[in-house]
Amino acid sequence: MSGSKRVPKPFLTDQMKKEYTILVPDMLPIHFKLIIAILEEYGYRLELLQTSTRAVIDEGLKNVHNDTCYPALLVIGQFMEALKSGKYDVNKTALMITQTGGGCRASNYIHLLRKALAADFPQVPVISLNFSGLEKQASFKITPAIALKLIYAVMYGDLLMLLYNQCRPYEINKGDTDKVLEYWQDKLSYALKHNKYFNTKKLYRMILDGFKAIPRTKDKKPRVGIVGEIYVKYSPLANNGLNEFLISEGCEPYVPGLLDFVLYCASDSLNDKRLYDSVTPRTLMYDIGYDVLYKFQKQQIKIIEEHGEFFPPHDFEELRVYADKYINQGVKMGEGWLITAEMAALAETGTKNIICTQPFGCLPNHIVAKGMSRVIKQAYPDANIVAIDYDPGATKVNQENRIKLMLANARK
């Protein structure tokens, strides 16, 4: 645009990384602690932001148009609140943000963040963590060794999250589950740093035994599935501590793993090849990557089933079958067909109570979640599905009251 001022774009160089602290927004606390441990081994100093005050939302509203996606508002607000807090030397601080490279507005968060920084913190570099070839000059350099460790961190993080939610609601001694989780986060962080993470069979069984040893009641509590937009689904900041709230209400939360989303992104390339007869070097790479990741998931499911104490995550190929009953796998904007598949899989396998978390105005998620929940309810009349919108104007009380109403139906 004529007269527009170019937003500066400082970059984090290899020389700077030893001196700079890199701030990471809160999304998956269990997974991100493992990922941070990996990157620290390569000389980076990272800190996971876990602020959840109203100041984060207010900073977001100051710096981002309120029609912008709520996750963008929160991520940018959390960064700006941290930089203004006085806790960090803003001349030696960088910010890291993920990009999927898909059609979602999330791929543009990084530009909104730089625009927000331009006025007060133009010297702060922004780093993109992506596998899509975006922001090449400002991208975090992911070597094959780092990529492999990140994959294992996702798998171990998924298992810890799965077992935590199956134990925490039933623990007899308050705090036991958190202690076991912290123990395994530390142990796995060490293993990932020192290349002792490859023996997944042994580590999976040790983790399963560790959580099994937690004294638990035999009560049967309502299981509630949490699906939806990836940031709001996982981030306690975005969903107002939904996981913790469900536990406090006497429920057992179930949250699909991050590996499902990774497989979903990889499968998009396979679907494009099938739908459009499009074959590129990237397609071939995703073909191989999908097969490897799916084998990893199958191994984890098999070990959980053999152990016999806990129920495993859904098989991703089965999710694709569920999707085909209701929606075409060519629908891939945002979380696309994956949300529909997750809701159908939960309803089919006995988790009838489902909360779909949505940033208000997120069109892909409204279409594939609210739009598809009706046909899923028709197929499973006892499915108890509620969509909860999250935005700056939505109050926690109203959200929790809607969830309580859904839980009242669940208990009936």
KEDO-250011 format. One record per residue (C-alpha): x, z, y; residue number from 1. Coordinates in pm, 1 decimal. Each point is the difference from the previous one (the first is absolute). Layout:
N
{{X Z Y} NUM};
...
//
This chain:
412
{{0.0 0.0 0.0} 1};
{{130.0 -82.7 346.5} 2};
{{151.1 304.0 169.4} 3};
{{-6.9 212.5 -317.0} 4};
{{291.9 234.3 -43.8} 5};
{{199.5 -40.9 -317.9} 6};
{{7.2 315.0 -213.3} 7};
{{360.4 102.1 -76.9} 8};
{{98.1 3.9 -365.8} 9};
{{300.7 224.5 -69.8} 10};
{{134.4 -5.7 -355.7} 11};
{{160.4 264.2 -218.0} 12};
{{347.8 -116.8 -95.3} 13};
{{210.6 116.5 -294.1} 14};
{{219.5 195.2 240.8} 15};
{{-298.8 176.4 154.2} 16};
{{-158.2 109.4 -329.4} 17};
{{246.7 286.8 -46.1} 18};
{{-98.8 154.0 333.3} 19};
{{-370.1 -78.9 16.7} 20};
{{-293.8 195.4 -141.0} 21};
{{-268.8 -235.6 -133.9} 22};
{{-356.3 131.0 27.6} 23};
{{-246.1 -99.5 -272.9} 24};
{{-380.7 27.2 43.2} 25};
{{-193.9 214.7 -242.5} 26};
{{-194.2 -193.7 -264.6} 27};
{{96.1 104.6 -353.2} 28};
{{172.4 340.1 26.8} 29};
{{88.6 20.0 -371.6} 30};
{{136.8 -354.5 -22.9} 31};
{{168.5 -7.4 339.5} 32};
{{213.6 305.2 -77.0} 33};
{{143.9 -187.3 -297.5} 34};
{{48.2 -317.1 205.9} 35};
{{173.2 191.7 278.1} 36};
{{236.1 154.6 -254.8} 37};
{{93.8 -351.0 -119.2} 38};
{{73.3 -132.5 348.7} 39};
{{200.5 307.2 94.2} 40};
{{237.1 -84.4 -284.3} 41};
{{79.3 -324.4 183.2} 42};
{{97.4 174.6 321.3} 43};
{{-332.9 12.7 181.2} 44};
{{-140.9 317.2 152.3} 45};
{{-376.4 0.2 -25.2} 46};
{{-269.5 250.5 89.7} 47};
{{-361.2 -10.3 -115.7} 48};
{{-240.0 78.3 284.2} 49};
{{-278.8 232.6 -110.4} 50};
{{-162.9 90.0 331.2} 51};
{{-378.9 -5.7 -20.7} 52};
{{-119.8 139.2 334.1} 53};
{{-245.6 -159.0 240.8} 54};
{{302.4 -88.7 215.1} 55};
{{83.8 -278.0 -247.6} 56};
{{-339.8 -165.4 52.3} 57};
{{19.5 48.2 376.6} 58};
{{341.9 -165.7 14.5} 59};
{{-134.6 -284.4 -209.6} 60};
{{-292.7 -49.6 237.8} 61};
{{237.5 -3.9 297.0} 62};
{{217.1 -271.0 -151.1} 63};
{{-229.7 -210.1 -219.5} 64};
{{-330.3 -167.6 82.4} 65};
{{-278.2 195.9 -169.8} 66};
{{-130.6 -317.7 -164.0} 67};
{{326.0 -17.4 -193.7} 68};
{{3.2 115.4 -361.4} 69};
{{-2.6 380.5 -32.6} 70};
{{314.9 9.1 -219.5} 71};
{{193.6 -180.6 276.3} 72};
{{-125.2 249.2 252.9} 73};
{{107.6 293.8 -217.0} 74};
{{341.5 -136.1 -96.6} 75};
{{88.1 -90.3 358.4} 76};
{{-149.0 326.2 128.8} 77};
{{207.0 201.1 -249.1} 78};
{{317.4 -179.7 106.7} 79};
{{-67.9 43.3 372.1} 80};
{{-93.1 367.5 -41.1} 81};
{{326.9 60.4 -184.8} 82};
{{212.0 -178.6 261.0} 83};
{{-165.5 199.3 281.5} 84};
{{28.5 332.4 -183.5} 85};
{{362.2 60.8 101.2} 86};
{{104.4 54.5 -361.6} 87};
{{199.5 -323.1 -15.9} 88};
{{276.6 -164.4 199.7} 89};
{{-186.4 -316.4 95.6} 90};
{{331.4 -179.5 50.9} 91};
{{84.2 54.5 -366.4} 92};
{{-341.9 -35.0 -160.4} 93};
{{-151.9 -303.0 -174.8} 94};
{{-344.1 -61.2 -147.7} 95};
{{-83.4 -156.1 -336.7} 96};
{{-328.6 -173.8 -71.3} 97};
{{-120.6 -192.9 -306.2} 98};
{{-148.0 -351.2 8.6} 99};
{{-183.7 -172.3 -284.1} 100};
{{10.5 -347.8 147.3} 101};
{{-363.7 -61.0 -93.9} 102};
{{-295.7 -101.3 214.2} 103};
{{-70.8 360.5 99.7} 104};
{{68.0 110.7 356.6} 105};
{{252.0 243.7 -148.5} 106};
{{259.8 -276.5 9.8} 107};
{{-24.1 13.7 380.3} 108};
{{37.9 376.4 41.3} 109};
{{369.8 -44.6 68.0} 110};
{{-66.7 -207.7 311.7} 111};
{{-250.7 255.3 130.5} 112};
{{256.5 274.0 -62.4} 113};
{{270.5 -182.1 196.6} 114};
{{-244.7 -54.4 284.0} 115};
{{-80.9 371.8 4.3} 116};
{{370.8 87.6 6.3} 117};
{{84.3 -243.1 279.5} 118};
{{-107.0 227.4 286.0} 119};
{{163.4 330.8 -95.5} 120};
{{234.8 -64.1 -293.1} 121};
{{125.5 -360.5 17.6} 122};
{{328.4 102.1 -162.1} 123};
{{-163.4 118.0 -326.1} 124};
{{47.0 -254.9 -283.2} 125};
{{-286.2 -82.0 -236.4} 126};
{{84.1 -90.6 -360.4} 127};
{{-232.4 -197.3 -227.0} 128};
{{-18.8 89.1 -368.7} 129};
{{-148.1 -306.0 -168.9} 130};
{{44.0 -233.9 -295.1} 131};
{{-157.1 -301.7 173.3} 132};
{{287.7 -132.7 208.4} 133};
{{-148.9 131.9 325.3} 134};
{{209.5 126.4 292.2} 135};
{{318.4 -117.9 -169.8} 136};
{{236.8 121.8 270.9} 137};
{{-168.9 339.7 27.8} 138};
{{-80.0 43.0 -367.8} 139};
{{138.6 278.2 -209.1} 140};
{{257.9 -159.6 -229.1} 141};
{{-132.9 40.6 -352.7} 142};
{{267.8 -67.9 -257.8} 143};
{{-94.1 -56.0 -366.4} 144};
{{123.8 352.9 -77.6} 145};
{{-222.0 152.3 269.7} 146};
{{-298.5 -213.4 -107.2} 147};
{{35.5 118.5 -360.0} 148};
{{12.8 364.5 105.5} 149};
{{-304.2 -47.4 223.8} 150};
{{-197.6 -134.7 -296.3} 151};
{{89.9 304.0 -209.7} 152};
{{-85.9 229.6 293.6} 153};
{{-347.5 -157.1 11.2} 154};
{{-51.6 55.5 -373.3} 155};
{{122.0 359.0 4.0} 156};
{{-197.6 71.4 317.4} 157};
{{-317.2 -139.0 -158.8} 158};
{{44.0 224.8 -304.2} 159};
{{58.4 310.0 212.6} 160};
{{-306.9 -75.3 213.6} 161};
{{-213.4 -64.4 -309.9} 162};
{{100.0 324.3 -174.4} 163};
{{-17.0 207.1 317.5} 164};
{{-365.6 -94.1 48.8} 165};
{{-81.2 73.5 -363.2} 166};
{{158.4 346.6 15.2} 167};
{{-44.7 137.5 350.8} 168};
{{-383.2 41.4 -13.8} 169};
{{30.0 200.0 -324.6} 170};
{{308.2 216.9 58.6} 171};
{{-50.7 369.6 -72.8} 172};
{{291.0 120.2 212.5} 173};
{{-19.8 -146.0 347.3} 174};
{{310.1 -198.1 90.8} 175};
{{118.4 -75.4 -355.0} 176};
{{-71.5 -373.0 29.9} 177};
{{180.0 -25.6 333.7} 178};
{{304.8 170.5 -150.3} 179};
{{12.0 -243.5 -292.4} 180};
{{-46.4 -294.0 238.0} 181};
{{282.6 119.8 226.0} 182};
{{227.0 57.5 -300.7} 183};
{{-51.3 -356.9 -123.3} 184};
{{31.3 -153.0 344.7} 185};
{{342.9 165.4 31.8} 186};
{{103.3 -91.0 -355.5} 187};
{{-109.6 -362.6 33.3} 188};
{{162.0 -31.0 342.9} 189};
{{328.5 106.3 -158.1} 190};
{{-50.9 -238.4 -291.6} 191};
{{-71.7 -293.2 232.7} 192};
{{303.7 78.3 213.2} 193};
{{236.6 28.1 -296.7} 194};
{{-133.2 -287.2 -214.2} 195};
{{-149.0 231.1 -264.0} 196};
{{-352.6 -136.9 26.0} 197};
{{-3.4 -277.9 -262.0} 198};
{{-111.5 205.8 -299.9} 199};
{{-364.7 -6.8 99.6} 200};
{{-131.2 96.5 -345.2} 201};
{{193.7 325.0 1.7} 202};
{{-75.0 80.5 365.3} 203};
{{-371.6 -85.3 -31.8} 204};
{{-35.0 234.8 -298.2} 205};
{{189.4 278.5 177.6} 206};
{{-223.2 -39.0 305.6} 207};
{{-313.4 1.5 -216.2} 208};
{{119.7 315.0 -179.1} 209};
{{78.3 165.0 334.4} 210};
{{-353.1 -47.8 129.3} 211};
{{-154.2 82.2 -336.6} 212};
{{164.9 342.6 13.1} 213};
{{-199.0 94.5 311.6} 214};
{{-266.0 259.8 -96.9} 215};
{{-337.1 -165.4 67.3} 216};
{{-365.9 78.9 -44.3} 217};
{{-213.9 -195.1 -244.8} 218};
{{-271.0 -62.6 259.9} 219};
{{-120.8 -356.7 40.8} 220};
{{-15.2 -97.5 365.9} 221};
{{-149.0 -316.8 151.2} 222};
{{262.8 -272.6 16.9} 223};
{{-4.8 -194.8 326.7} 224};
{{180.2 -332.9 35.2} 225};
{{156.3 -88.6 335.4} 226};
{{33.2 -371.4 75.9} 227};
{{25.6 -204.4 317.9} 228};
{{248.0 -127.4 256.3} 229};
{{350.7 92.4 -111.3} 230};
{{105.6 216.3 295.6} 231};
{{-326.6 190.5 37.4} 232};
{{-30.0 44.2 -377.1} 233};
{{339.1 169.2 -31.3} 234};
{{86.6 156.4 335.7} 235};
{{-116.6 360.1 59.1} 236};
{{26.7 -70.3 373.3} 237};
{{-234.3 -299.0 -21.4} 238};
{{-261.2 146.6 -237.2} 239};
{{0.9 352.3 143.1} 240};
{{151.3 153.5 -313.1} 241};
{{-264.9 -149.6 -229.5} 242};
{{185.5 82.1 -321.3} 243};
{{35.9 365.5 97.4} 244};
{{-361.5 15.6 119.6} 245};
{{-132.7 -125.3 -334.4} 246};
{{205.2 261.2 -186.6} 247};
{{-135.4 273.0 231.4} 248};
{{-352.1 -121.1 -81.8} 249};
{{56.3 47.3 -372.6} 250};
{{72.6 -362.5 -87.1} 251};
{{277.0 -186.4 -178.5} 252};
{{126.5 -290.3 214.4} 253};
{{118.3 -322.2 -157.6} 254};
{{209.1 -234.1 215.1} 255};
{{120.9 -334.8 -142.0} 256};
{{376.8 -38.4 -1.7} 257};
{{213.0 -196.7 243.4} 258};
{{121.6 -224.6 -283.5} 259};
{{-349.8 -150.4 -16.4} 260};
{{37.6 -118.4 359.4} 261};
{{348.1 -139.8 -72.1} 262};
{{-137.9 -188.0 -302.2} 263};
{{-293.7 -117.7 210.7} 264};
{{238.0 -149.1 258.7} 265};
{{203.4 -169.8 -275.2} 266};
{{-313.8 -132.6 -170.5} 267};
{{-110.6 -170.7 323.3} 268};
{{280.6 -249.6 -48.7} 269};
{{-112.5 -60.1 -358.9} 270};
{{-356.3 -53.7 116.7} 271};
{{115.5 -247.4 266.0} 272};
{{183.7 -194.3 -267.2} 273};
{{-316.4 -12.6 -210.1} 274};
{{-242.1 -74.6 283.1} 275};
{{205.2 -241.2 207.8} 276};
{{251.7 -133.4 -252.6} 277};
{{269.3 140.0 227.9} 278};
{{340.2 60.3 -156.6} 279};
{{295.4 111.3 214.6} 280};
{{322.9 192.4 -65.9} 281};
{{-181.7 308.1 133.4} 282};
{{-281.4 -58.7 -251.8} 283};
{{249.8 -6.7 -285.9} 284};
{{162.1 319.2 128.5} 285};
{{-337.2 176.8 15.4} 286};
{{-83.4 -127.7 -350.8} 287};
{{305.3 175.6 -139.7} 288};
{{-49.7 308.3 217.4} 289};
{{-363.3 37.3 -105.7} 290};
{{86.3 -15.1 -369.6} 291};
{{273.5 263.2 38.8} 292};
{{-214.1 237.8 205.3} 293};
{{-296.8 -35.6 -233.7} 294};
{{220.4 87.8 -298.7} 295};
{{116.3 308.7 189.0} 296};
{{-362.1 101.4 57.2} 297};
{{-94.1 -59.9 -364.5} 298};
{{288.1 220.4 -112.2} 299};
{{-112.8 284.8 225.0} 300};
{{-361.8 -26.3 -116.9} 301};
{{108.1 1.3 -364.9} 302};
{{213.7 313.1 41.7} 303};
{{-280.2 186.0 179.8} 304};
{{-243.4 -95.6 -276.5} 305};
{{243.5 108.0 -271.4} 306};
{{55.9 332.0 175.0} 307};
{{-374.8 59.8 -12.9} 308};
{{-40.7 264.9 270.5} 309};
{{-83.7 -218.3 300.1} 310};
{{-191.3 -321.9 59.0} 311};
{{205.6 -304.5 107.6} 312};
{{-45.2 -239.5 293.2} 313};
{{-194.8 -321.0 -43.8} 314};
{{176.2 -296.8 -156.0} 315};
{{44.1 -260.6 276.2} 316};
{{-99.7 -292.9 -221.5} 317};
{{-322.0 186.0 -74.6} 318};
{{-54.8 38.8 374.7} 319};
{{23.4 -377.1 34.4} 320};
{{-268.1 -37.1 -268.8} 321};
{{-225.6 244.2 187.8} 322};
{{55.3 -195.8 320.9} 323};
{{-105.4 -326.7 -162.6} 324};
{{-343.6 146.8 -72.8} 325};
{{-76.3 35.4 371.2} 326};
{{244.3 -184.3 223.3} 327};
{{253.7 -282.0 -10.3} 328};
{{366.1 97.8 -6.3} 329};
{{56.9 -249.2 279.8} 330};
{{-147.1 263.2 234.8} 331};
{{329.3 156.5 102.7} 332};
{{-18.6 101.8 365.9} 333};
{{78.7 367.1 45.1} 334};
{{-44.9 173.7 -333.9} 335};
{{-230.9 -286.1 -98.5} 336};
{{-144.4 -5.5 -349.3} 337};
{{201.6 307.7 -100.6} 338};
{{-247.4 242.1 162.6} 339};
{{-293.3 -155.9 -185.0} 340};
{{196.1 10.3 -326.9} 341};
{{94.7 366.2 48.4} 342};
{{-360.6 102.0 68.4} 343};
{{-125.9 -191.2 -303.9} 344};
{{273.5 143.7 -225.0} 345};
{{-77.1 354.6 112.3} 346};
{{-373.3 -42.9 -57.9} 347};
{{57.9 -161.7 -341.0} 348};
{{239.3 270.5 -123.0} 349};
{{-209.9 300.4 96.7} 350};
{{107.9 82.2 357.2} 351};
{{-339.7 -55.0 159.5} 352};
{{77.8 169.2 332.5} 353};
{{195.3 -228.2 230.2} 354};
{{105.6 33.3 363.1} 355};
{{102.3 -321.3 172.1} 356};
{{220.1 77.2 300.5} 357};
{{-9.3 -260.1 274.7} 358};
{{143.9 -41.6 347.5} 359};
{{-301.4 -80.8 214.6} 360};
{{-9.0 -372.0 76.4} 361};
{{235.8 -100.8 -281.5} 362};
{{-188.3 -316.0 -96.0} 363};
{{167.2 -72.3 -335.9} 364};
{{-70.5 350.7 -121.4} 365};
{{-356.6 5.0 126.2} 366};
{{-68.6 -322.1 -188.1} 367};
{{165.4 89.0 -330.7} 368};
{{-101.3 367.3 7.4} 369};
{{-335.4 48.9 172.3} 370};
{{-98.3 -356.8 -77.8} 371};
{{73.1 31.8 -372.1} 372};
{{-110.1 359.1 -61.4} 373};
{{-364.6 -109.6 -26.7} 374};
{{61.7 -233.8 -292.7} 375};
{{215.2 264.2 -170.9} 376};
{{-284.4 250.7 38.0} 377};
{{-235.5 -254.4 -152.3} 378};
{{229.2 -29.6 -300.9} 379};
{{56.7 378.6 -17.7} 380};
{{-317.9 168.3 133.7} 381};
{{152.4 347.6 -26.2} 382};
{{302.0 -95.4 212.7} 383};
{{18.7 230.5 301.9} 384};
{{187.2 -202.7 263.6} 385};
{{40.5 94.5 365.0} 386};
{{196.6 -187.5 267.2} 387};
{{163.7 216.8 264.0} 388};
{{117.1 -155.3 327.4} 389};
{{308.5 141.4 170.8} 390};
{{66.9 -67.1 368.7} 391};
{{98.6 195.1 313.9} 392};
{{-361.2 85.6 81.4} 393};
{{-105.3 114.5 -349.1} 394};
{{-3.3 377.2 -38.1} 395};
{{138.9 174.6 -303.9} 396};
{{-318.8 207.9 -24.6} 397};
{{-224.5 -306.5 -27.7} 398};
{{228.1 -158.9 -258.9} 399};
{{10.8 316.5 -209.8} 400};
{{-377.5 47.2 25.9} 401};
{{-56.4 -350.4 -138.5} 402};
{{241.0 75.1 -283.9} 403};
{{-175.1 333.3 -69.9} 404};
{{-331.6 -184.0 -26.7} 405};
{{155.3 -239.0 -250.4} 406};
{{143.0 295.6 -196.6} 407};
{{-340.2 168.5 -3.0} 408};
{{-133.8 -309.4 -176.9} 409};
{{298.6 6.6 -235.1} 410};
{{-70.9 358.6 -106.0} 411};
{{-365.4 -85.1 -70.8} 412};
//
